[in-house]
Amino acid sequence: MTKEEDPKEEKSPRFTVEVLDKLTALMITGFSLVAALAWNDAIKLLFKEVFGLHEALWAMFAYAIFVTILIVLITIYLSRLLRRAKEKEKKRSLRLFK
């Protein structure tokens, strides 16, 4: 069997790309978490400065509700963008095979 016919050789680059893709996604997620935690601490301190310790409770709940709604909306938007991009890619690949 020649090197060109070896099925392992064909899968290896694809596997490498998939691993790099997943590792990149995990690293970006980790960095995003670190940034989010830093912003969270900064916003908590801002609330304590502006509203004081006892009055900050309602403000923190309002902030948590606002952030949750915002994240849900962003997630829905990004999911729709991803679905559209996948549909376009699927149509493009189907045209190539016709």
C-alpha positions in Angstrom: 0.0 0.0 0.0 1.5 3.3 -1.0 1.5 6.4 1.2 -1.2 8.0 -1.0 -3.6 5.0 -0.4 -3.2 4.8 3.4 -6.5 5.8 5.0 -4.7 6.9 8.2 -2.8 9.6 6.3 -6.1 11.1 4.9 -7.7 11.3 8.4 -4.7 12.6 10.2 -4.8 16.2 8.9 -8.5 16.4 9.5 -8.2 15.1 13.0 -5.4 17.6 13.7 -7.6 20.4 12.5 -10.5 19.2 14.6 -8.3 19.0 17.7 -6.8 22.5 17.1 -10.4 23.8 16.6 -11.6 22.4 19.9 -8.4 23.5 21.8 -8.8 27.0 20.4 -12.4 27.1 21.4 -11.6 25.9 24.9 -8.8 28.4 25.3 -11.0 31.3 24.2 -13.7 30.1 26.6 -11.1 30.1 29.4 -9.8 33.5 28.6 -13.4 34.8 28.4 -14.2 33.4 31.8 -11.1 35.1 33.3 -12.2 38.4 31.7 -15.8 38.0 32.8 -14.7 37.3 36.4 -12.5 40.4 36.4 -15.4 42.6 35.1 -17.8 41.0 37.7 -15.5 42.0 40.5 -15.1 45.5 39.1 -18.9 45.9 38.8 -19.4 44.6 42.3 -17.0 47.2 43.7 -18.7 49.9 41.6 -22.1 48.9 43.1 -20.7 49.0 46.6 -19.3 52.5 46.0 -22.4 53.9 44.4 -25.1 52.2 46.4 -23.4 51.3 49.7 -23.3 47.9 51.2 -27.0 47.5 52.3 -28.6 49.2 49.4 -26.5 47.2 46.9 -28.6 44.1 47.2 -31.4 45.2 44.9 -28.9 46.7 42.5 -27.0 43.4 42.4 -30.2 41.4 41.6 -31.1 44.0 38.9 -27.6 43.6 37.5 -27.8 39.8 37.5 -31.3 39.8 35.8 -30.1 42.3 33.2 -26.9 40.3 32.5 -28.9 37.1 32.2 -31.3 38.5 29.8 -28.5 40.1 27.7 -26.6 36.8 27.6 -29.7 34.8 26.6 -30.4 37.3 23.7 -26.8 37.2 22.6 -26.8 33.4 22.7 -29.9 33.3 20.6 -28.5 35.7 18.1 -25.2 33.9 17.8 -26.9 30.5 17.4 -29.0 31.9 14.6 -25.9 33.3 12.9 -24.2 29.9 13.2 -27.2 28.0 11.9 -27.3 30.3 8.8 -23.6 30.0 8.2 -23.9 26.2 8.4 -26.9 26.2 6.0 -24.9 28.4 3.5 -21.9 26.1 3.8 -24.0 23.0 3.2 -25.6 24.6 0.1 -22.2 25.6 -1.1 -20.8 22.1 -0.7 -23.8 20.6 -2.4 -23.3 22.8 -5.4 -19.7 21.6 -5.6 -20.7 18.0 -5.8 -23.4 18.5 -8.6 
